[in-house]
Amino acid sequence: ALTDALADSAGQVLAFELDPKLVSMLAHRFASAANVAVLRADARSVPLPTNPYRVLANLPFGVTSAVLRRLLDVPANGLWRADLIVQWQVARERVRAASGPPTDVLAARWGPWWEFRRGRRLPAACFRPRPSVDAAVLVVTRRAEPMLPTSASDRYSSYVARAFGSRADARNLGVDQWVELFRTFDRRHSAR
């Protein structure tokens, strides 16, 4: 369904699918669409474009976290927006965690570069086969003004991972507070 809509409106569509039967069906269905390429690939490992791109996906619930990490862990990649169908609880948690304390380590790591909002709730009855839980659209957009330069992303992620495990107040800090703590740490560390 997503590929149909995109084929009619997008300039270039790279449709990734892991199931060989669905790949074959999609390739046949879109054989005459010059703007659609169907690839048998795993979104958790396929090379990502370096030029600006957008992702629209109905993620298998079991790989949601891995795909989110793949898309968001490296803010220097070309992603500028992702509209992802995920479990309702995942969308709710990502938006809540990104909006302020209490937070989690992923919100702290991704917050300087990405903004999260929850789109439409999608009842389980909308899907075939029907999942046991509702879904929602999770919208992730690149911040117009990042809180840190992308060149600091590896250092910042390492800092947050270490500090999150050792600070009793870690969950009570918002992204802006994590960024300030990192800036102080980074200045001290660079001065040595």
N, C-alpha and C positions, 0 to 999 in steps of 0.2 A: 504493500500500500504506500509506503514512504517513497519507494523508488518510482512508482507511477506518478506521484505528485511532483517529485523532483525532476523527472524526465521532461515534464511539460513546462517547467519554469526555471530550471537552473542552467547555467552555462555549461558546466562540466560536472558529471556525476561519476564518482568512483563508488560502486556498490560492493562492499565486502560481505562475504558470506562464507561460513565454514562448512556447512553441510553440502556435500557434493551433489545431492539430488536437487537442492534448492538452487545451487549455482547453475546447474544445467537448465533448470526451468527458467531462471531469470535471464540467462544468456540467450536462450531461445526467444523469450518474450521481448527482450530489448535489442535483438539483433539488428533491427533497422533504425534504432535510435543512435545517431552519430555522436550524441553528447553523453552516452552512458557506456561505461566500461564495467563489466561484472568480473570480479576477481575472487578466486577462492583464497581467502586469507583470514587470519585470526587478528582481530582488532587489538589484541594484547601484545602482538609482536610485529605487525606490519610496519614498514618504514613510514614515518609521517612526513608530510610535505614541509618544506622549509618556507615556501611562499605562503601568503595568507590563505587560510581555508576555514571552512565552517563544517561542523559535524551535525548531522541529524541521524539519530539512531534509536532503535528499539532494542535496548540491551538485554541479553539474557540475564535474569536476576542473579545467577550464580557468578557472573564475571563483572558485575558492576564496579566493585571497588578496584579491581585490577585495571579496567579500562579508564576509570577516572584518574587513577595514578598515572597511567600511560599518557593521558592527554594533559594533565595539569602539573605534574611534577617538574617539568622543564618549561618554564614560562618563556624561554627564548624561542620556542618553536613557533610556527606560523598560525596556530589556532587563534581565532578572534571571537568565536562564539560556538557553543554547543547546545543543542536542544535534544535532550536525552530522555527517553521514556524509561523510568526506573521504578522500583517499588516505592509506594507512597511514603513509607517510613524513611527510606533513604533520602528522598527529596525533602521531606520535613526536617530531618536531622541536618542535612547540609545547609539549608537556609537558616535554621535556628542557630547552628554553631557559628555560621559566618556573620550573624547579626550582632554578636556580642556574647559576653559570658553568660552562662558557663559555655566554654568552648572545648574543642578537642584538638588533638595534635594535627589532624589534617586541615582543619579550619585555620589553625595558626600558621601552618606551612603554606597554604594556598592563598590566604587572604591578601597578602600584599599585591598580588597580580590579578586575582579573579574575584568577580562578584557573582553571587548566587541568588536566584529567585525561583520560586515554585510557580509553575504554570498550572494548567488545568488538571484536575483529578480525573483519572480514567478508571471507571469501575472494572472489576475483574471480568464481568460479563462482556466487555468489549473485545476480548481476546479469544483466539482459537489456537491451541487449546487454552482453556480457561485456567489462569493461575489461581492460587489459593488466597491471594491478597490483591488489593487495588494497586494501581500504578499512578504515576503523575509525571508531568513533564518537568524536568529540572533544567533550568536555563542558566548556563554559565557564560559570562561575558568577560572579556579582557577589560580591566580597568582603563579608563581613558588616561588617568594619571596614576601610574603604579606608585605604591608606597615605598618601593625599593627598586633600584635598577636590576634588570635581569642578570647582570654580571654577578650579583651578590647571591643569587638563588642557591647555589650549592652550599656556600658558607652559612647562609641563613637557615636552610633546611637542617644542616648538621647541628647548628646551634639549638634550634627548636627541639630536635630529637633528644639531644643530651639534656637540655634544661627541663623539658616536659617530664622526663623521668625522675628528676631530682628536686623539683620545686613543689612544695606542698600546695602552693596557690596557683599552680599552672592552669587549672580549669577556670579559675576566676579572672583570668587576664583576657582582655580583648585583643584583636589583631593589632590595633594601634599600639597597645602596650608592649606586645611582643616585638614589634618593629623598633620601638624606642629602646627596649632592653638589648636587642641585637646591635643597634647603632652604638650604644655605649660599650658593649663587649667588643665590637669590631674595632672601634677607635683605640681602646686599650690594647687589644691584641696587635694591631698594626703598629702601635708606638713602640713595641718591644724590639 
